[in-house]
Amino acid sequence: MKLILTREVAGLGSAGDVVTVKDGFARNFLLPRGNAIAWSLGGEKQILSIRRARSAREIRDIDHAKEIKAKLESTTITAKVKVGAKGVLFGSVTDKDVAAAIKSAVAIDIDRHSIKTKGHIKKIGNHEVKVSLGHNVVATVTVSVVAQ
């Protein structure tokens, strides 16, 4: 089956690649998880937009990764969340929330899959988060969780 990958799949390819896989792998793994879409002539237009988005997020080389690391580590990222009367969060701060906070604070688009936390962030305060930038460069970012 011919598919267009929508995100990176280890051992198969990265977002925007057209791959041919066995039908069972496509039906049972790639398509239900949203890792791929079925290939079609109309899908070719989506490939261009996926590749454009990937190149905008892509870190070019090790110097660029170190530059982004310095910018991230020098900035305190603020995530605003809803809290109850006793100061308890409704839910938790996810990697998606951290990626959105980084984008609004530093104007750098970070893939949420490269953000690692020590468990769930469920309390107000400062928390350390690791961001993998590629080329073996990892930034330690301070995320300040505050009430909305």
CYANA upper distance limits for C-alpha pairs under 8 A (distance plus 0.5 A):
  1 MET  CA     20 THR  CA      5.90
  1 MET  CA     21 VAL  CA      5.87
  1 MET  CA     22 LYS  CA      6.36
  1 MET  CA     23 ASP  CA      5.93
  1 MET  CA     26 ALA  CA      7.64
  2 LYS  CA     18 VAL  CA      7.47
  2 LYS  CA     19 VAL  CA      6.25
  2 LYS  CA     20 THR  CA      4.91
  2 LYS  CA     21 VAL  CA      7.03
  2 LYS  CA     38 ALA  CA      7.13
  2 LYS  CA     39 TRP  CA      6.10
  3 LEU  CA     18 VAL  CA      6.17
  3 LEU  CA     19 VAL  CA      5.93
  3 LEU  CA     20 THR  CA      6.74
  3 LEU  CA     21 VAL  CA      8.10
  3 LEU  CA     26 ALA  CA      8.42
  3 LEU  CA     36 ALA  CA      6.69
  3 LEU  CA     37 ILE  CA      6.22
  3 LEU  CA     38 ALA  CA      5.19
  3 LEU  CA     39 TRP  CA      5.15
  4 ILE  CA     15 ALA  CA      8.28
  4 ILE  CA     16 GLY  CA      6.60
  4 ILE  CA     17 ASP  CA      6.26
  4 ILE  CA     18 VAL  CA      5.09
  4 ILE  CA     19 VAL  CA      6.90
  4 ILE  CA     36 ALA  CA      5.88
  4 ILE  CA     37 ILE  CA      5.83
  4 ILE  CA     38 ALA  CA      6.70
  4 ILE  CA     39 TRP  CA      6.08
  4 ILE  CA     43 GLY  CA      8.17
  4 ILE  CA     47 ILE  CA      7.87
  5 LEU  CA      9 VAL  CA      8.30
  5 LEU  CA     13 GLY  CA      7.93
  5 LEU  CA     14 SER  CA      7.15
  5 LEU  CA     15 ALA  CA      5.50
  5 LEU  CA     16 GLY  CA      5.89
  5 LEU  CA     17 ASP  CA      6.05
  5 LEU  CA     18 VAL  CA      6.98
  5 LEU  CA     19 VAL  CA      7.92
  5 LEU  CA     35 ASN  CA      6.38
  5 LEU  CA     36 ALA  CA      4.67
  5 LEU  CA     37 ILE  CA      7.00
  6 THR  CA     14 SER  CA      8.26
  6 THR  CA     15 ALA  CA      5.21
  6 THR  CA     16 GLY  CA      6.51
  6 THR  CA     34 GLY  CA      7.74
  6 THR  CA     35 ASN  CA      5.79
  6 THR  CA     36 ALA  CA      5.47
  6 THR  CA     37 ILE  CA      7.48
  6 THR  CA     50 ILE  CA      7.66
  7 ARG  CA     14 SER  CA      6.42
  7 ARG  CA     15 ALA  CA      4.70
  7 ARG  CA     16 GLY  CA      8.00
  7 ARG  CA     35 ASN  CA      6.02
  7 ARG  CA     36 ALA  CA      7.73
  8 GLU  CA     12 LEU  CA      8.38
  8 GLU  CA     13 GLY  CA      6.41
  8 GLU  CA     14 SER  CA      4.40
  8 GLU  CA     15 ALA  CA      5.61
  8 GLU  CA     35 ASN  CA      8.05
  9 VAL  CA     13 GLY  CA      6.11
  9 VAL  CA     14 SER  CA      6.62
  9 VAL  CA     35 ASN  CA      7.80
 12 LEU  CA     19 VAL  CA      8.19
 13 GLY  CA     17 ASP  CA      6.78
 13 GLY  CA     19 VAL  CA      8.25
 15 ALA  CA     50 ILE  CA      7.10
 15 ALA  CA     51 ARG  CA      7.48
 15 ALA  CA     54 ARG  CA      7.74
 16 GLY  CA     47 ILE  CA      5.46
 16 GLY  CA     48 LEU  CA      7.92
 16 GLY  CA     50 ILE  CA      5.94
 16 GLY  CA     51 ARG  CA      6.00
 17 ASP  CA     47 ILE  CA      8.02
 18 VAL  CA     39 TRP  CA      8.06
 21 VAL  CA     25 PHE  CA      7.25
 21 VAL  CA     26 ALA  CA      7.09
 22 LYS  CA     26 ALA  CA      6.92
 23 ASP  CA     27 ARG  CA      6.58
 24 GLY  CA     28 ASN  CA      6.22
 24 GLY  CA     29 PHE  CA      8.34
 25 PHE  CA     29 PHE  CA      5.93
 25 PHE  CA     30 LEU  CA      7.09
 26 ALA  CA     30 LEU  CA      5.39
 26 ALA  CA     31 LEU  CA      6.26
 27 ARG  CA     31 LEU  CA      6.19
 27 ARG  CA     32 PRO  CA      7.47
 28 ASN  CA     32 PRO  CA      7.03
 29 PHE  CA     33 ARG  CA      6.79
 30 LEU  CA     34 GLY  CA      6.80
 30 LEU  CA     35 ASN  CA      5.51
 30 LEU  CA     36 ALA  CA      6.04
 31 LEU  CA     35 ASN  CA      6.60
 31 LEU  CA     36 ALA  CA      5.90
 31 LEU  CA     37 ILE  CA      6.75
 31 LEU  CA     38 ALA  CA      8.48
 38 ALA  CA     43 GLY  CA      8.30
 39 TRP  CA     43 GLY  CA      6.35
 39 TRP  CA     44 GLU  CA      8.17
 40 SER  CA     44 GLU  CA      7.26
 41 LEU  CA     45 LYS  CA      8.35
 42 GLY  CA     46 GLN  CA      7.93
 43 GLY  CA     47 ILE  CA      7.01
 44 GLU  CA     48 LEU  CA      7.45
 45 LYS  CA     49 SER  CA      7.39
 46 GLN  CA     50 ILE  CA      6.61
 47 ILE  CA     51 ARG  CA      6.57
 48 LEU  CA     52 ARG  CA      6.62
 49 SER  CA     53 ALA  CA      6.68
 50 ILE  CA     54 ARG  CA      6.64
 51 ARG  CA     55 SER  CA      6.61
 52 ARG  CA     56 ALA  CA      6.79
 53 ALA  CA     57 ARG  CA      6.91
 54 ARG  CA     58 GLU  CA      6.36
 56 ALA  CA    109 ASP  CA      8.47
 57 ARG  CA    108 ILE  CA      8.43
 57 ARG  CA    109 ASP  CA      6.24
 57 ARG  CA    110 ILE  CA      7.15
 57 ARG  CA    111 ASP  CA      7.99
 59 ILE  CA     64 HIS  CA      6.82
 59 ILE  CA     65 ALA  CA      6.61
 59 ILE  CA    133 LEU  CA      7.74
 59 ILE  CA    134 GLY  CA      7.81
 60 ARG  CA     64 HIS  CA      6.60
 60 ARG  CA     65 ALA  CA      8.01
 61 ASP  CA     65 ALA  CA      6.82
 61 ASP  CA    135 HIS  CA      7.76
 62 ILE  CA     66 LYS  CA      6.66
 62 ILE  CA    134 GLY  CA      8.40
 62 ILE  CA    135 HIS  CA      6.26
 62 ILE  CA    137 VAL  CA      8.16
 63 ASP  CA     67 GLU  CA      6.67
 64 HIS  CA     68 ILE  CA      6.77
 65 ALA  CA     69 LYS  CA      6.60
 65 ALA  CA    133 LEU  CA      6.44
 65 ALA  CA    134 GLY  CA      7.52
 65 ALA  CA    135 HIS  CA      7.83
 65 ALA  CA    137 VAL  CA      7.06
 66 LYS  CA     70 ALA  CA      6.69
 66 LYS  CA    137 VAL  CA      7.38
 67 GLU  CA     71 LYS  CA      6.85
 68 ILE  CA     72 LEU  CA      6.59
 69 LYS  CA     73 GLU  CA      6.53
 69 LYS  CA    133 LEU  CA      8.14
 69 LYS  CA    137 VAL  CA      8.11
 69 LYS  CA    138 VAL  CA      7.75
 69 LYS  CA    139 ALA  CA      5.64
 70 ALA  CA     74 SER  CA      6.60
 70 ALA  CA    139 ALA  CA      8.36
 71 LYS  CA     75 THR  CA      7.02
 71 LYS  CA    106 VAL  CA      8.21
 72 LEU  CA     76 THR  CA      8.28
 72 LEU  CA    106 VAL  CA      7.87
 72 LEU  CA    139 ALA  CA      7.52
 72 LEU  CA    140 THR  CA      8.39
 72 LEU  CA    141 VAL  CA      6.71
 73 GLU  CA    139 ALA  CA      7.01
 73 GLU  CA    140 THR  CA      6.69
 73 GLU  CA    141 VAL  CA      5.79
 73 GLU  CA    142 THR  CA      7.83
 75 THR  CA    106 VAL  CA      8.31
 75 THR  CA    141 VAL  CA      8.27
 75 THR  CA    142 THR  CA      8.22
 76 THR  CA    141 VAL  CA      7.67
 76 THR  CA    142 THR  CA      5.92
 76 THR  CA    143 VAL  CA      6.60
 76 THR  CA    144 SER  CA      7.27
 77 ILE  CA    101 ALA  CA      6.80
 77 ILE  CA    102 ILE  CA      6.61
 77 ILE  CA    105 ALA  CA      6.88
 77 ILE  CA    141 VAL  CA      7.96
 77 ILE  CA    142 THR  CA      6.73
 77 ILE  CA    143 VAL  CA      5.27
 77 ILE  CA    144 SER  CA      6.44
 78 THR  CA    101 ALA  CA      6.80
 78 THR  CA    105 ALA  CA      8.19
 78 THR  CA    143 VAL  CA      6.26
 78 THR  CA    144 SER  CA      5.21
 78 THR  CA    145 VAL  CA      6.47
 78 THR  CA    146 VAL  CA      7.55
 79 ALA  CA     93 VAL  CA      8.46
 79 ALA  CA     97 ASP  CA      7.64
 79 ALA  CA     98 VAL  CA      7.31
 79 ALA  CA    101 ALA  CA      6.21
 79 ALA  CA    143 VAL  CA      7.34
 79 ALA  CA    144 SER  CA      6.60
 79 ALA  CA    145 VAL  CA      5.41
 79 ALA  CA    146 VAL  CA      6.75
 80 LYS  CA    145 VAL  CA      6.55
 80 LYS  CA    146 VAL  CA      5.59
 80 LYS  CA    147 ALA  CA      6.13
 80 LYS  CA    148 GLN  CA      5.55
 81 VAL  CA     89 LEU  CA      7.59
 81 VAL  CA     90 PHE  CA      8.36
 81 VAL  CA     93 VAL  CA      8.20
 81 VAL  CA    145 VAL  CA      7.57
 81 VAL  CA    146 VAL  CA      6.83
 81 VAL  CA    147 ALA  CA      5.83
 81 VAL  CA    148 GLN  CA      5.72
 82 LYS  CA     89 LEU  CA      6.63
 82 LYS  CA     90 PHE  CA      6.55
 82 LYS  CA    147 ALA  CA      6.39
 82 LYS  CA    148 GLN  CA      5.98
 83 VAL  CA     87 GLY  CA      5.99
 83 VAL  CA     88 VAL  CA      5.84
 83 VAL  CA     89 LEU  CA      4.90
 83 VAL  CA     90 PHE  CA      6.28
 83 VAL  CA    147 ALA  CA      6.46
 83 VAL  CA    148 GLN  CA      7.89
 84 GLY  CA     88 VAL  CA      5.81
 84 GLY  CA     89 LEU  CA      6.84
 84 GLY  CA     90 PHE  CA      7.51
 87 GLY  CA    124 ILE  CA      7.98
 88 VAL  CA    122 LYS  CA      8.03
 88 VAL  CA    123 LYS  CA      7.15
 88 VAL  CA    124 ILE  CA      8.26
 89 LEU  CA    122 LYS  CA      6.46
 89 LEU  CA    123 LYS  CA      6.93
 89 LEU  CA    124 ILE  CA      8.02
 91 GLY  CA    122 LYS  CA      7.54
 92 SER  CA    120 HIS  CA      6.91
 92 SER  CA    121 ILE  CA      6.02
 92 SER  CA    122 LYS  CA      5.32
 93 VAL  CA     97 ASP  CA      6.52
 93 VAL  CA     98 VAL  CA      7.70
 93 VAL  CA    120 HIS  CA      7.52
 93 VAL  CA    121 ILE  CA      5.77
 93 VAL  CA    122 LYS  CA      7.10
 94 THR  CA     98 VAL  CA      6.92
 94 THR  CA    120 HIS  CA      7.85
 94 THR  CA    121 ILE  CA      7.81
 95 ASP  CA     99 ALA  CA      6.61
 95 ASP  CA    112 ARG  CA      6.07
 95 ASP  CA    113 HIS  CA      8.03
 95 ASP  CA    115 ILE  CA      6.48
 95 ASP  CA    116 LYS  CA      7.82
 95 ASP  CA    117 THR  CA      8.21
 96 LYS  CA    100 ALA  CA      6.78
 96 LYS  CA    112 ARG  CA      6.02
 97 ASP  CA    101 ALA  CA      6.68
 98 VAL  CA    102 ILE  CA      6.64
 98 VAL  CA    112 ARG  CA      8.33
 98 VAL  CA    115 ILE  CA      8.46
 98 VAL  CA    143 VAL  CA      8.07
 99 ALA  CA    103 LYS  CA      6.71
 99 ALA  CA    109 ASP  CA      7.83
 99 ALA  CA    110 ILE  CA      6.37
 99 ALA  CA    111 ASP  CA      7.47
 99 ALA  CA    112 ARG  CA      6.19
 99 ALA  CA    115 ILE  CA      8.22
100 ALA  CA    104 SER  CA      6.76
101 ALA  CA    105 ALA  CA      6.56
102 ILE  CA    106 VAL  CA      6.23
102 ILE  CA    107 ALA  CA      7.43
102 ILE  CA    108 ILE  CA      7.16
102 ILE  CA    109 ASP  CA      7.97
102 ILE  CA    110 ILE  CA      7.97
103 LYS  CA    107 ALA  CA      4.95
103 LYS  CA    108 ILE  CA      5.46
103 LYS  CA    109 ASP  CA      5.89
103 LYS  CA    110 ILE  CA      7.75
104 SER  CA    108 ILE  CA      8.48
110 ILE  CA    114 SER  CA      7.96
111 ASP  CA    115 ILE  CA      7.93
114 SER  CA    131 VAL  CA      6.19
114 SER  CA    132 SER  CA      5.61
114 SER  CA    133 LEU  CA      7.70
115 ILE  CA    129 VAL  CA      7.51
115 ILE  CA    130 LYS  CA      6.41
115 ILE  CA    131 VAL  CA      5.12
115 ILE  CA    132 SER  CA      7.00
116 LYS  CA    129 VAL  CA      6.52
116 LYS  CA    130 LYS  CA      5.68
116 LYS  CA    131 VAL  CA      6.82
117 THR  CA    121 ILE  CA      8.32
117 THR  CA    128 GLU  CA      7.84
117 THR  CA    129 VAL  CA      5.57
117 THR  CA    130 LYS  CA      6.97
118 LYS  CA    129 VAL  CA      7.91
121 ILE  CA    127 HIS  CA      8.14
123 LYS  CA    145 VAL  CA      7.95
124 ILE  CA    144 SER  CA      8.09
124 ILE  CA    145 VAL  CA      5.47
124 ILE  CA    146 VAL  CA      6.21
124 ILE  CA    147 ALA  CA      7.86
125 GLY  CA    144 SER  CA      6.06
125 GLY  CA    145 VAL  CA      5.66
125 GLY  CA    146 VAL  CA      7.18
126 ASN  CA    142 THR  CA      6.89
126 ASN  CA    143 VAL  CA      6.09
126 ASN  CA    144 SER  CA      4.85
126 ASN  CA    145 VAL  CA      6.71
127 HIS  CA    142 THR  CA      6.20
127 HIS  CA    143 VAL  CA      5.69
127 HIS  CA    144 SER  CA      6.86
127 HIS  CA    145 VAL  CA      8.16
128 GLU  CA    140 THR  CA      6.97
128 GLU  CA    141 VAL  CA      6.18
128 GLU  CA    142 THR  CA      5.22
128 GLU  CA    143 VAL  CA      6.64
129 VAL  CA    140 THR  CA      6.22
129 VAL  CA    141 VAL  CA      5.68
129 VAL  CA    142 THR  CA      6.83
129 VAL  CA    143 VAL  CA      7.40
130 LYS  CA    138 VAL  CA      7.00
130 LYS  CA    139 ALA  CA      6.21
130 LYS  CA    140 THR  CA      5.16
130 LYS  CA    141 VAL  CA      6.68
131 VAL  CA    138 VAL  CA      6.06
131 VAL  CA    139 ALA  CA      5.62
131 VAL  CA    140 THR  CA      6.88
131 VAL  CA    141 VAL  CA      7.67
132 SER  CA    136 ASN  CA      8.03
132 SER  CA    137 VAL  CA      6.73
132 SER  CA    138 VAL  CA      5.02
132 SER  CA    139 ALA  CA      6.98
133 LEU  CA    137 VAL  CA      5.97
133 LEU  CA    138 VAL  CA      6.32
133 LEU  CA    139 ALA  CA      7.79
134 GLY  CA    138 VAL  CA      8.04
